[in-house]
């Protein structure tokens, strides 16, 4: 949302009445209208799921009744002391709704991720709900517990653990993105087409490529026309979906795009779902993993260079007896193909744009340089 870039601040500790959260703040700069920014930030991925569009489809499919106000937002809008637009908006995630007949319903929730422990999630939900209920049921009690945070914030073990969280995360996202090296041809900036597969990771990719000096255009997969694509490089992006689903129009479109990119030997980059589609086109078998690699950082050997990168995949190509004029990189101690390159194309199963990819900016820079060095 912030075309001028921004940075990540944290991790920080935030104390509430019944629990303490660790959190990161995202600080960015934009000239967009505040209502456009508000709309673009709905709905919170931590509440709805990610990718948001796909998560909403799943909620609609499996949820039997409305969530009511849960996951929506309230807004305080006005002007600040300098006359500039001001917007502050909390998410309605611990909210009591009181009906006309006096009945009360309370909505709280916990964020389920790959390392979630059911009992701990239940305890967190109960703590969140109890704080709100106590404000109604025991509003006459004036006892206030002293804050814990001043003591905890200076605890050496806590400080050390918080700082250790950032040690292997992406350098790119923790600093303002400006003054970086621009990649270009002799007379103009390089052009890149990003094919949107219903995953907003594509906007993070665009931001990195813009920082690299590329001119970028995002096109939905359903509207992509290779005959109108004059970009130097085309990227088939990440997204939800089963790459083996023969009945999916999305997968069929992606397969057709990949086949034509390879046939025309167009310089191309394929990420996550795009990587799986590429490998299927090249003759690899793509299988469902026994355990998804969702939000996992893994150290890999990327064509001879050790890299810590972030994975978000349920399916993966398998290295068998496939032959061809390309290099492959495998997940450690497995036959899973997590990177592939062959002159005019590169595929990554991981997400170089993710905060979990420590050197994602450099990986993408080197990918562009590799593809542009190919002369057919």
Secondary structure, DSSP 4 states (H G I P E B T S, - for coil): --TT-EEEEEEEEEE-SS-EEEEEEEEE---S-HHHHHHHTPSPHHHH-SSHHHHHHHHHHH--S--TTTT-B--EEEE-TTS-EEEE--B-SSEEEE-TTS-EEEE------TT--HHHHHHHHHHHHHHHHHHHHTTT----PPPSHHHHTT-HHHHHHHHHTTTTS-SGGGS---SPPPPB-SSSB-EEEEEE-S-THHHHHHHHHHHTT-EEEEEEGGG--GGG---SEEEE---SS-TT-TT-HHHHHHHHHHHHHHHTT--EEEETHHHHHHHHHTT-EEEEEEEEEEEEEEEEEETTEEEEEEEEEEEEEE-SS---S-EEEE-TTS-EEEEEE-SSEEEESSBTTSTT-TTHHHHHHHHHHHHHH---
